[in-house]
Amino acid sequence: MTKNSDSSEEQKVLPPPYKSIYPGMPEYDTTKMEKENIAEKFENSFLESNDISKIIKAIDFAARRHRNQRRKDSTQTPYVNHLTGVAFILTNEANITDTATIVAAVLHDVVEHTKTTIDEVREMFGDEVAHIVNECTLDNDKKRKAKFMGQLERANKLSKKAKLVELADKLYNLRDIERATPVGWSSHHVKDYVQFAKDLLSIIRGINDPLEVALDDIINKIVK
């Protein structure tokens, strides 16, 4: 059962400045322990405490907006796990310390996969983050292959920060695929995604050696 959007109980769990975009569904709130775990995850990444606070704010926002979504693994892990994972790849593998890039990584799917608007992202996180997120947002009205082609066609025009987010996103997804085929995916589906990631890497190669080496490695593991 879901709660009515005007119930007093739901109103209590809608802390400002977040507004519900899924009326009738309970809000997710990042607990103190989860925030501490997130902070610990990023504490070895040479980020200042203020930067980590901004990342936590983004994760809290993303968790709320993606709260009805799950990954396509056998355990259906919360979608926010993917978003924090992409950010973690940037800080701990690609050695990225730019806060806007990391925050944008957390939010890179929030416009594409939820009812969130780019104006909301701009209001909450500033112009630079909104610009990166907008660059990473694809047209959901297009079919899968058309989306892939569109992403490849515009890849060269992306800012360096958006390219970093895209590479980290593909690395996370490929590692998931290498561990286990996503639920509902055929071998042909996997082959298409791997080829797409390989093509994307070839277009924007030359911006971050650790990411590119890791992508080459995981692609080779999958295609063996």
JOQUI-V745067 format. One record per backbone hydrogen bond with DSSP energy under -1.0 kcal/mol. NH is the residue of the N-H (numbers start at 1). CO is the residue of the C=O. Records with the same first field share a line. If there is no record, write none. Layout:
NH->CO ; CO
//
This chain:
7->4
11->7
12->8
14->11
18->15
25->22
35->31
36->32
37->33
38->34
39->35
40->36
41->37
42->38
45->42
52->48
53->49
54->50
55->51
56->52
57->53
58->54
59->55
60->56
61->57
62->58
63->59
64->60
65->61
66->62
69->66
71->77
76->73
79->69
81->78
82->79
83->79
84->80
85->81
86->82
87->83
88->84
89->85
90->86
91->87
92->88
93->89
94->89
96->90
102->98
103->99
104->100
105->101
106->102
107->103
110->107
113->109
121->117
122->118
123->119
124->120
125->121
126->122
130->126
131->127
132->128
133->129
134->130
135->131
136->132
142->139
147->143
148->144
149->145
150->146
151->147
152->148
153->149
154->150
157->154
158->155
163->159
164->160
165->161
166->162
167->163
168->164
169->165
170->166
171->167
172->168
173->169
174->170
175->171
176->172
177->173
178->174
179->175
180->176
183->72
185->182
190->186
191->187
192->188
193->189
194->190
195->191
196->192
197->193
198->194
199->195
200->196
201->197
202->198
203->199
204->200
212->208
213->209
214->210
215->211
216->212
217->213
218->214
219->215
220->216
221->217
222->218
223->219
//
